[in-house]
């Protein structure tokens, strides 16, 4: 049971770090156009062919 004294703060710290990274990516615009990148590969916009 003594291991819980170490594991709970480690888990909380990792959760806060993940949440901070998520909000940083959200603010940075990583999730602005999730559908655009998925469908962009289907269309050939080069005009070379």
N, C-alpha and C positions, 0 to 999 in steps of 0.2 A: 504493500500500500504506500510505501514511501516513494515509490517511483512516480506516483501521481503528483507529488510536489514538484517534480521536474517536467512531466509531460504536459500538464495543463498549461503552465506559462509558455512552454514552447509552442503548443498548438495555438494558443491565443496570439502569440507573436507572429506566427506564420499566417494566420488568418488576417491579421491587421495588415501585414505586408502585402498579401494577395489583394486585399480590398483597396489598398493604396495604389497598387499597380494597375488595378482595373479602372479606378477613377482617373488615374493619370492617362491611361490609354483612351478613355472616353473623352477626356478634355482635349487630348491631342488629335482627335478626329479619326481614330482607327476604325470606328464602327459607323461612319457616316453613310456609306453606300455598300451595304453587304450584298445586294443583288447585282450591282454593276459588275463586280469582278467575276462573279459566277457566270454571268451570261456573256461577258466580253470575249471569252475564249471561243464562243460558238460562231462569231462573226468575223469575216475577213475584211478588214478595213484598209489593207495595204494598197490596193488598187494596182498592184504589179501583175496580178494574174489575169 
